[in-house]
Amino acid sequence: MKMSRLLMVVALATLFVVSAAFASPVQAVEPMMQDVRPGYGVTGIGWLSDYHPSLRGTPVDTRVYYLDSGVPGPTLFILGGTHSNETAGIMSATLFVERAVATKGRIIVVPYANQSGASYPDTQHPEIGFITINTASGERHFRYGDRRTNPAHQSPDPVKYVHYPTGVEFEGNESRNLDRAHPGKADGTLTQQLAYAYQQLILTEKVDVAFDLHEAGMMSRLANMVIANPKNLDYAVIAIVEMELQGIVMNVEHSDDQFPGLSHREWGDHTQAAAYLIETPNPGQGSEDVMNPDIVNHPVAPLALRVATHIATIDAVLEAHEMMDGQRTEWTGMPSYSELVKSGLGAYLR
């Protein structure tokens, strides 16, 4: 009874902070605390600023969760929330933190890659604000933010954003897009420093396989896609073939040489990690004409299905690594694809 009451207090406090954050035009400089409830598999919790101290005390600093099996094996990195309106990536990473127990190697998880993006409403659908998921402990509320760093934290946008170090130009507001900022810059803008910190995490922790979890519009060609750095494309091809045999249809493509700044391109090119990006279809993207789209219980692409797809894809890619390399990171405690689809995400969140 005491635990249930405590969880209710935490949920209500989280709701209050969410409401206050979205109501205020000026955000605090301290990083936000998200409703992520570490499970028994979490062996350590740190901050992203541990890898780039300049981020300490800024609105982009974020929690890093470590799940160490104590058994030698590969290190897996899972990043959710590069874009704070791509909910399935955030919830997939959150589920790993709350349920997974590593049994071989290590898992490093960041559910909220860009806390600043989570601090203000999605530009396309500001009416959403946050999503609600029913769990055994009651309602839980998760931010539905924007795909870019809050302009209150980084401004003004340049006329043209020049990617470092390639010099390729993008629209000015892309200077606040984390997935156009890799590999980052130690003394750059807030978003560039954020990207730099992830690069340092991957290098410092000797990450073997890295996933950046995303979503795309329902009709986008990227929906249900695995994008792999060319050096590890073969693993992705094997994975999607195996998934198709299970009835899960995904497509695959490799990183584009002409489009720098993306995680899978830069992580794969500049670190030892095999780098992947996963996309699932989000009802809230590419739907300007629909007010308050149902992000959680959409009839075609419910959140549980999208999370199940992310987790199944991670597992299939790691199976391919085991097939070709002889080992993979292993865990217990996570629901299967069919269990998530049948019972819903709330059945497995704490």
HUBELWO-V966670 format. One record per helix or strand. SS is the DSSP state (2 for helix, 1 for strand). FROM is the first residue (numbers start at 1). TO is the last residue. If there is no record, write none. Layout:
# HUBELWO-V966670
SS_FROM_TO + SS_FROM_TO
This chain:
# HUBELWO-V966670
2_2_23 + 1_44_47 + 2_48_50 + 2_53_55 + 1_63_68 + 1_75_79 + 2_87_99 + 1_101_104 + 1_106_110 + 2_117_119 + 1_130_135 + 1_138_143 + 1_160_162 + 1_169_171 + 2_172_176 + 2_178_180 + 2_190_204 + 1_209_217 + 1_225_228 + 2_230_245 + 1_251_254 + 2_263_270 + 1_274_282 + 2_303_325 + 1_330_332 + 2_337_343 + 2_345_347
